[in-house]
Amino acid sequence: MLNKVVIPVAGLGTRVLPASKAIPKEMLPVVDKPVIQHVVEEAVAAGMTQIILVTRSGKAAVEDHFDRNAELEQVLESKNKDALLASVRDILPAGVQLISVRQDEAKGLGHAVLCAATLTGSEDFAVMLPDMLIDTNSDTPDFQQMVSAYADSGVGQIMVETVPPEHVERYGIVDCGSQQPAKGSSSPMHDVVEKPPREQAPSNLAIVGRYVLPARVMELLKTTAPGAGNEIQLTDAIKTLMQEGGDLNAFTMSGNLYDCGNKAGLLQANVAFGLKHPETAEELRSFLRTQKLDS
């Protein structure tokens, strides 16, 4: 049963400096929760019970956020602030375990995932990037749907969305041939390329930071040579898996994706989630109506 997810949080957050100089980028807020909490809640909703954070020095705030704060809880309880108390006490549901491992050197996403190998062992596992936040458009979140597709088929899944052709150089791009998956569905993958030039891209289906991978990928990462950016790329290990004959499917998301690792994406996420939050929606909507949004 799939229940382990690897979440790399060791990045420096240079795209959101100076905000991330002293605060981990994963702790930057989207409305009233840090980005990492939104992602962990997404993982838990999909059935993950072991959250593996791949971290480094200077990221203690991420781990502390999921720990109990007895003093704060006591103050909130004494003031009968029950809703706030629940919001800080129940961040991790019962039965969900959060574990941290260290990435001693920044060698790329593939290396970060490999740091969790002793914890995933011989089991299939999920990977979620904490920069990418998905605002679902359905009753069942995209990641939960993708995990269900894996459970039904036994085939690893990689979440994708279509991007403008001029943006393919920013992403890992997958090739599904002529069978591009409709939103909320999967199609077999034939190839994957990390950040290809536009003229060499096999499609405009971009990987969006959600994976369900067979255990074999961990073994392949151990011998994966540095690739794009002179880093160990997860996409290179995935490519090798397919060359060995391993099956993988691309799952097309239907929600809205926000890259909270950059300033514009973080602002967009705050607006989108703020318009859905009961404490902020009305005032934010009123504020937006007063602005000349096209100026």
Secondary structure, 3 states (H helix, E strand, C coil): CCCEEEEECCCCCHHHCCCCCCCCHHHCEECCEEHHHHHHHHHHHCCCCEEEEEECCCCHHHHHHCCCCHHHHHHHHHCCCHHHHHHHHCCCCCCCEEEEEECCCCCCHHHHHHCCHHHHCCCCEEEECCCEEEECCCCCCHHHHHHHHHHHHCCEEEEEEECCHHHHHHCEEEECCCCCCCCCCEEECCEEEECCCHHHCCCCEEEEEEEEECCHHHHHHCCCCCCHHHCCCHHHHHHHHHHCCCCEEEEECCCEEEECCCHHHHHHHHHHHHCCCCCCHHHHHHHHHHCCCCC
